[in-house]
């Protein structure tokens, strides 16, 4: 009995001593984190030390001590995703989060905040937008008090903004920094915009050199109404259409279009608009159905229709007034899901012809466009017009009824109009999304082959999982490929 009691007395102090140490061990979480630098997360020798960065989802390595077991990492006050498997005591690999600079707490700008169970440290690091760039002014003709926008990139964290010598104190950046909204001031003393942000200063000359981006009907008849679309089409001094002077015209309030009645035309020629700021002239001719023709369906012109595929050769139809020549018409009923193809009653088929001159096959695809005139008298809603050559799998899908990915509206024309589809709109087949939804065309020869000569097919197809809201009834003429830049 005495031996047992002595043993218990000897063990008890050891137990008490161990218990006394338990709280101390639990509280000992190690030293607080310390950051010494930020490096590129790439292989040597490119794993350089960083002092600033424009965020674009990059991965970086935070270096220092006691960085393991992080519970929170913030760049400019925005939390980053944490994966402690990528952390060690001296390095932490982390992806910079998406940062919306118009919504962050600017007191946390240019900081990295790093927290572990042992404490928090803050490290200065210049993480912000790149230097600002100004590319355009939405409306240099805006009246005092009108809303206006400076367009460009990195128009964020603005510290100073002046327009025409007037300091603008009230403005708003778009979340992505591509525009800066303001109210046009009452007067200006110079012709310059200045925007200074935390990352730099951008200047832009206030000019209004006109541009032309489209013509509503390039092959209109004398007496038809035509609109030229572009920018700064205001305060016009002279306007010509196919070389003919237009003396009466009306510009839209924002200068994005000018409308007129087509005068008597004698020959093909460009469209040209001159203002006090300069002149814009198309590189292509209007009143021209021969240049770049794939088919204009004329006996004495470029006929080249294959006589089958669902379309009908027509002229003088009262459904398509304003065109005294020959053209193709196509009519379908409502299309079931997946209905429509390159033959039968759905297609316009043309034989092989030269799409782009051999000398221009190395041009950027955006310098050339597929064009045609079309007349659609009734509302058309659903079904894509696919345009393809006889070479490769690139397809351009024309869907003018598609307002947005979720909104559609019946589409019709007031007589004949010109459709312009840059060759960059031709896209490869995507294995998931389907025809014409993959990568855009990067070389003209991928569309036409090495000679620039190919056949052409235009056909309607319903890609929707349900039937189309309407059928299609319309006419096509003057199918061509033309240089636009």
C-alpha positions in Angstrom: 0.0 0.0 0.0 2.7 2.5 0.9 4.6 1.7 -2.4 1.4 2.4 -4.5 0.9 5.7 -2.7 4.4 6.8 -3.2 4.2 6.0 -7.0 1.0 8.0 -7.3 2.6 10.9 -5.5 5.6 10.8 -7.9 3.4 10.7 -11.1 1.0 13.5 -10.0 3.5 16.4 -10.3 4.5 15.1 -13.8 0.8 15.2 -14.9 0.3 18.6 -13.5 3.4 19.9 -15.2 2.2 18.5 -18.6 -1.2 20.1 -18.2 0.4 23.4 -17.4 2.4 23.3 -20.7 -0.7 22.4 -22.8 -2.1 26.0 -23.1 1.3 27.4 -23.9 1.8 24.9 -26.8 -1.7 25.6 -28.2 -1.0 29.4 -28.2 2.4 29.0 -29.9 1.5 29.5 -33.6 4.9 30.6 -34.7 6.2 34.0 -36.0 4.1 36.5 -37.9 4.5 36.5 -41.7 7.1 38.8 -43.4 7.1 39.7 -47.1 10.4 40.6 -48.8 9.4 40.7 -52.5 7.2 39.5 -55.4 8.5 37.6 -58.3 7.3 36.3 -61.7 6.0 32.8 -61.5 8.0 31.6 -64.5 11.1 29.5 -64.9 14.6 31.1 -64.4 15.9 33.4 -65.7 12.5 35.1 -66.2 11.5 34.8 -62.6 12.5 38.4 -62.1 11.7 40.6 -59.1 8.5 42.7 -59.7 7.9 46.2 -58.4 4.7 46.9 -60.3 2.2 45.0 -62.4 -1.0 45.5 -64.4 -3.4 42.8 -63.2 -4.4 40.2 -65.8 -4.9 37.0 -63.9 -1.1 36.5 -63.5 0.4 34.0 -61.1 3.2 35.4 -58.9 5.4 34.2 -56.1 5.4 36.1 -52.8 8.7 35.6 -51.0 9.6 36.1 -47.4 9.4 34.2 -44.1 6.6 32.3 -42.2 4.3 32.4 -45.2 2.8 28.9 -44.7 -0.8 28.3 -43.6 -2.1 31.6 -44.9 -5.7 32.4 -44.1 -6.1 35.6 -46.1 -4.2 37.3 -48.9 -5.4 40.6 -50.4 -4.2 42.5 -53.4 -5.4 46.1 -53.3 -7.9 45.0 -50.8 -9.3 42.2 -53.0 -9.0 38.6 -51.6 -7.1 36.1 -53.7 -7.8 32.3 -53.8 -5.7 30.4 -51.3 -4.1 27.0 -52.0 -1.8 26.2 -49.1 -0.4 23.3 -51.0 1.5 25.9 -53.1 2.9 27.6 -50.0 6.1 27.0 -48.0 7.7 29.0 -45.2 9.6 31.2 -47.7 7.3 31.2 -50.8 3.6 31.5 -51.7 2.4 30.9 -55.2 -0.9 32.8 -55.8 -3.0 34.1 -58.7 -3.7 37.8 -58.7 -7.5 38.2 -58.4 -9.8 40.2 -60.8 -9.8 43.8 -59.6 -12.5 46.3 -60.5 -10.6 49.6 -59.7 -13.8 51.7 -59.8 -15.1 49.8 -56.7 -12.1 49.1 -54.5 -11.2 50.9 -51.3 -8.5 53.2 -52.6 -6.8 53.4 -49.2 -5.7 49.8 -49.8 -4.4 50.5 -53.3 -0.9 49.3 -54.0 -0.7 47.0 -51.1 -0.5 43.2 -50.4 -2.0 42.2 -47.1 -0.9 38.7 -45.9 -2.5 37.0 -42.9 -1.7 33.8 -41.1 -2.8 32.5 -37.7 0.3 34.2 -36.2 -0.4 37.7 -37.5 -0.7 40.1 -40.5 1.8 42.0 -42.6 1.3 44.6 -45.3 3.7 45.0 -48.2 3.8 47.9 -50.7 3.3 46.7 -54.3 2.2 48.9 -57.2 -0.6 46.7 -58.6 -2.9 48.8 -60.9 -4.0 49.6 -64.4 -1.5 50.3 -67.1 -1.0 53.9 -68.4 -4.2 55.4 -69.8 -4.8 55.5 -73.6 -7.3 57.7 -75.4 -8.6 56.5 -78.7 -11.7 58.6 -79.5 -14.3 61.1 -78.4 -17.9 59.9 -78.7 -19.2 63.2 -80.1 -17.0 66.2 -80.6 -20.2 68.0 -81.8 -22.0 67.6 -78.5 -23.6 70.8 -77.2 -22.7 72.2 -73.8 -24.6 70.1 -71.2 -24.8 67.0 -73.4 -23.4 63.7 -72.2 -20.2 62.7 -73.9 -17.6 59.9 -73.5 -13.8 59.7 -73.9 -13.0 56.2 -75.2 -9.8 54.2 -74.8 -8.3 51.9 -72.2 -7.1 52.1 -68.5 -9.2 55.2 -67.9 -9.3 54.4 -64.2 -8.1 56.1 -61.0 -8.3 59.4 -62.7 -6.8 62.3 -60.8 -7.1 65.0 -63.4 -9.2 65.5 -66.5 -9.5 68.5 -68.8 -11.4 68.9 -72.1 -10.4 71.7 -74.4 -8.6 73.5 -71.6 -11.6 73.3 -69.2 -11.0 71.3 -66.0 -13.7 68.6 -65.6 -14.3 67.8 -62.0 -17.3 65.5 -62.4 -16.8 62.3 -64.4 -17.3 58.5 -64.2 -15.2 55.7 -65.4 -16.7 52.5 -66.8 -15.9 49.4 -64.7 -13.5 48.1 -67.4 -11.8 51.5 -67.9 -12.7 51.7 -71.6 -14.7 54.9 -71.3 -14.9 58.1 -69.2 -18.3 59.8 -69.1 -18.7 63.6 -68.6 -20.9 66.5 -69.5 -19.7 68.7 -72.3 -18.4 72.0 -70.9 -19.7 75.4 -72.0 -16.6 76.5 -73.9 -13.1 75.3 -74.7 -9.8 77.2 -75.1 -7.7 74.6 -76.9 -8.1 71.4 -78.9 -6.7 68.9 -76.4 -8.0 66.3 -73.9 -5.7 65.5 -71.0 -6.3 62.6 -68.6 -3.9 61.9 -65.7 -4.3 58.8 -63.6 -2.2 57.2 -60.9 -0.3 55.3 -63.6 0.4 58.0 -66.2 -1.0 60.8 -68.4 -2.7 60.6 -71.8 -3.3 63.4 -74.3 -5.6 63.4 -77.3 -6.1 66.0 -80.0 -9.8 67.1 -80.4 -10.3 66.5 -84.1 -13.3 65.2 -86.1 -11.8 63.7 -89.2 -14.8 61.9 -90.8 -14.8 58.1 -91.4 -17.1 55.9 -93.5 -17.8 52.4 -92.3 -20.8 51.4 -94.4 -23.3 52.5 -97.1 -26.9 51.4 -96.8 -27.2 50.6 -100.6 -24.1 50.6 -102.7 -26.0 49.9 -105.9 -29.0 52.1 -105.5 -30.9 53.7 -108.4 -31.1 57.5 -108.9 -33.9 58.8 -106.7 -33.4 56.2 -104.0 -32.7 57.2 -100.4 -29.3 56.2 -99.2 -27.4 56.6 -95.9 -23.7 56.7 -95.3 -22.7 55.5 -91.9 -19.5 56.4 -90.0 -18.2 59.0 -87.6 -18.0 62.8 -87.6 -20.3 63.0 -90.6 -21.4 66.5 -89.7 -20.8 70.1 -90.9 -20.2 68.5 -94.3 -18.8 70.7 -97.0 -18.9 68.3 -100.0 -20.4 64.9 -100.6 -20.0 62.7 -103.7 -21.5 59.3 -104.5 -20.0 57.3 -107.4 -18.3 60.6 -108.5 -21.6 62.5 -108.6 -22.0 65.6 -106.5 -24.7 65.4 -103.8 -25.9 68.9 -103.0 -28.7 68.1 -100.6 -28.2 65.9 -97.5 -29.0 65.7 -93.8 -26.7 64.5 -91.0 -27.8 62.8 -87.9 -27.5 64.8 -84.7 -24.5 62.8 -83.5 -22.8 62.7 -86.9 -23.0 58.9 -87.2 -24.8 59.1 -90.6 -25.8 61.3 -93.5 -28.8 60.7 -95.7 -29.5 61.9 -99.2 -31.3 61.1 -102.5 -29.0 59.3 -105.1 -28.4 61.7 -108.1 -28.0 60.6 -111.7 -25.0 58.3 -112.0 -22.8 57.9 -114.9 -20.1 55.4 -113.7 -18.7 53.5 -110.7 -16.8 55.6 -108.1 -16.2 55.9 -104.4 -18.2 57.7 -101.7 -16.4 60.8 -100.4 -17.3 63.2 -97.5 -15.3 66.3 -96.8 -15.7 68.5 -93.6 -13.5 71.2 -92.1 -11.5 68.5 -90.3 -10.7 66.4 -93.4 -11.9 63.9 -96.0 -13.1 60.3 -95.9 -13.2 58.3 -99.1 -14.1 54.6 -99.6 -11.4 52.4 -101.1 -14.2 50.6 -103.0 -16.5 51.9 -105.6 -20.3 52.1 -105.4 -22.6 51.7 -108.5 -20.3 48.8 -109.4 -21.5 45.2 -109.8 -18.5 44.0 -111.7 -15.5 44.4 -109.3 -15.0 41.3 -107.2 -18.2 39.7 -108.5 -18.9 36.2 -107.6 -22.3 36.5 -109.2 -24.6 39.3 -110.3 -27.0 37.0 -112.1 -26.8 39.1 -115.3 -26.7 37.4 -118.8 -24.1 40.0 -119.9 -22.3 40.1 -116.5 -21.1 37.6 -114.0 -24.0 35.1 -114.1 -22.4 32.0 -112.5 -25.5 30.5 -110.8 -25.6 26.7 -110.7 -29.4 26.6 -111.5 -30.3 24.5 -108.5 -30.4 24.5 -104.7 -33.8 26.1 -104.0 -33.4 29.7 -105.3 -35.2 31.0 -108.3 -34.0 33.5 -110.9 -36.3 36.5 -110.8 -36.7 40.0 -112.2 -39.4 42.6 -111.9 -41.2 41.1 -108.9 -43.5 43.6 -107.1 -42.3 42.1 -103.8 -38.8 43.5 -104.5 -39.2 46.9 -106.1 -36.2 49.1 -106.9 -34.2 46.5 -108.8 -34.8 46.2 -112.6 -32.1 43.6 -113.1 -32.1 39.8 -112.4 -31.7 38.4 -108.9 -32.2 35.2 -106.9 -35.2 34.7 -104.6 -35.4 32.2 -101.8 -38.5 31.2 -99.8 -38.8 28.7 -97.0 -41.4 27.7 -94.5 -40.8 27.5 -90.7 -37.6 25.5 -90.1 -37.6 22.6 -87.6 -34.6 22.3 -85.3 -31.5 21.3 -87.4 -33.3 21.9 -90.7 -31.5 23.5 -93.6 -28.5 22.5 -95.6 -26.4 23.3 -98.7 -28.8 21.7 -101.2 -32.5 21.1 -101.8 -34.7 24.1 -101.1 -32.4 26.0 -98.8 -29.4 27.2 -100.8 -27.9 29.6 -103.3 -25.1 27.9 -105.2 -22.5 29.6 -107.3 -19.7 28.1 -109.3 -15.9 28.7 -108.9 -14.6 32.2 -109.4 -11.9 34.5 -108.1 -12.7 35.8 -104.6 -9.5 37.8 -104.0 -6.8 38.8 -106.6 -3.7 36.6 -106.4 -1.6 39.7 -105.6 -3.7 40.4 -102.5 -3.9 36.9 -101.0 -1.4 37.9 -98.3 -3.5 40.9 -97.1 -5.0 40.8 -93.7 -8.5 39.3 -93.9 -10.0 42.4 -92.3 -9.0 44.4 -95.4 -11.6 42.5 -97.5 -15.3 41.8 -97.2 -18.0 39.6 -98.6 -20.9 41.8 -99.8 -24.3 41.4 -101.4 -27.6 43.3 -101.8 -30.6 41.9 -100.1 -34.3 42.7 -99.9 -36.5 41.1 -97.2 -40.1 42.4 -97.3 -41.5 40.4 -94.4 -40.3 40.0 -90.9 -37.7 37.2 -90.7 -36.9 35.6 -87.3 -34.8 32.5 -86.9 -32.5 30.5 -89.1 -28.9 31.5 -89.9 -27.7 32.3 -93.4 -24.4 30.5 -93.7 -21.8 31.7 -96.2 -19.0 29.4 -97.2 -16.5 28.9 -99.9 -15.6 25.6 -101.5 -12.3 25.5 -99.5 -11.9 24.5 -95.9 -14.5 24.7 -93.1 -14.7 28.4 -92.4 -18.3 29.8 -92.3 -19.8 33.3 -91.8 -23.2 33.3 -90.1 -25.6 36.2 -91.0 -28.3 36.5 -88.3 -29.6 40.1 -88.4 -32.7 39.1 -86.3 -30.4 38.3 -83.3 -30.4 41.4 -81.1 -28.5 39.8 -78.2 -27.8 36.2 -77.1 -31.3 36.0 -75.6 -33.3 38.5 -77.6 -34.5 38.3 -81.2 -36.8 40.5 -83.3 -38.3 40.1 -86.8 -35.9 41.6 -89.4 -37.0 43.2 -92.7 -35.6 45.8 -95.1 -37.1 48.9 -96.7 -36.3 47.9 -100.2 -32.7 46.8 -101.2 -29.8 47.2 -98.9 -26.1 46.3 -98.9 -24.8 43.7 -96.4 -21.0 43.9 -95.6 -19.3 40.9 -93.9 -15.6 41.4 -93.3 -13.6 38.2 -94.0 -12.6 38.2 -90.3 -16.3 37.2 -89.7 -15.6 33.8 -91.2 -14.9 31.4 -88.4 -13.8 27.8 -88.1 -16.1 25.0 -86.8 -15.9 24.7 -83.0 -16.2 21.1 -81.7 -18.6 22.3 -79.0 -20.4 25.3 -80.4 -20.6 24.2 -84.0 -20.4 25.8 -87.5 -18.9 29.3 -87.7 -18.3 29.6 -83.9 -14.6 28.8 -83.7 -11.5 30.8 -84.3 -11.7 33.6 -86.8 -10.0 33.5 -90.2 -6.4 34.7 -90.0 -5.3 34.0 -93.6 -7.3 34.6 -96.8 -5.9 31.5 -98.4 -7.6 29.4 -95.6 -10.9 30.5 -97.1 -10.0 30.6 -100.8 -7.1 28.3 -101.3 -3.7 29.2 -102.7 -5.2 30.6 -106.0 -7.9 32.8 -104.4 -10.5 31.0 -106.6 -13.4 29.1 -105.1 -17.1 28.2 -105.4 -19.6 29.8 -103.1 -22.6 28.5 -101.2 -25.1 30.5 -99.2 -27.7 28.5 -97.3 -30.2 28.8 -94.4 -29.9 26.5 -91.4 -31.7 26.4 -88.0 -29.2 26.0 -85.2 -31.8 26.4 -82.5 -33.2 23.5 -80.5 -36.7 24.7 -81.4 -38.5 25.6 -84.7 -37.9 29.1 -86.1 -40.5 31.8 -85.4 -41.0 32.5 -89.1 -39.9 31.2 -92.5 -37.7 33.2 -94.8 -38.6 35.1 -98.0 -36.0 37.4 -99.6 -34.0 38.3 -102.7 -30.2 38.4 -103.2 -28.1 40.2 -105.8 -24.5 41.3 -106.6 -22.6 38.8 -104.5 -19.0 39.9 -104.4 -15.8 40.1 -102.4 -14.4 43.7 -102.2 -11.4 45.4 -100.6 -12.6 47.7 -97.8 -9.3 48.9 -96.3 
